Amino acid sequence: MATVTLTSAGVGGTQSGTITTAAGSAAGIIMVTNHSDAAITFDVATAGTVVQSGLSLQAKSYSLVTGLNNGAQTLVNLSTSHGTAAQNAEVIYNTLVA
């Protein structure tokens, strides 16, 4: 499992931990869990290249991201619509499914 921690500005920092899919071409799946109190938008990068962009997730919810090729999967460009002090240190989880 990997995590991205929000700042008080509503922006996610660099993902800690590594999630690597190896299910085959376009068969990779990750689960993104938004444990924050705000909706988020984010991109998914495989080996550093954004492969899915503009994904969104409501507060306290999760979603499966499918169709990923083999490689290290990271959540990038993660943000909320606005920052608050209450969002500081809230966590978004990136978990390997397949």
C-alpha positions, -999 to +999 in steps of 0.1 A: +000+000+000+011+035-007-002+069+006-005+105-004-008+131+024-027+163+019-013+197+030-034+225+044-034+240+009-054+210-003-026+196-024-012+161-022+025+156-016+047+129-032+033+094-029+051+073-002+055+036-009+053+017-042+025-001-059+035-022-089+010-039-112+021-071-130-012-086-142-003-081-179-011-055-205-040-033-195-050-058-168-036-039-138-060-026-111-055-003-081-079+008-055-078+045-045-093+053-011-100+089-002-099+090+036-101+128+036-132+150+043-130+166+008-135+154-028-103+150-047-091+150-083-060+132-094-041+115-122-026+080-123+010+076-136+026+043-147+064+044-144+062+082-143+039+088-173+004+100-167-020+073-182-053+084-167-061+120-159-088+140-143-101+112-121-123+123-091-134+107-059-158+119-033-148+123+004-146+091+025-150+069-006-130+046-028-128+035-065-111+009-086-088+022-114-086-004-141-068-009-175-033-002-162-002-017-178+026-033-158+047-009-137+049+014-107+015+031-102+015+065-085-011+091-077+000+125-090-014+160-093-037+152-064-058+181-050-090+192-034-111+221-046-098+243-018-074+239+012-082+241+049-062+236+080-085+207+088-074+188+056-037+190+067-023+154+070-054+137+057-044+106+037-054+090+004-045+054+000-033+036-032-037-002-029-027-030-053-056-052-065-042-069-096 
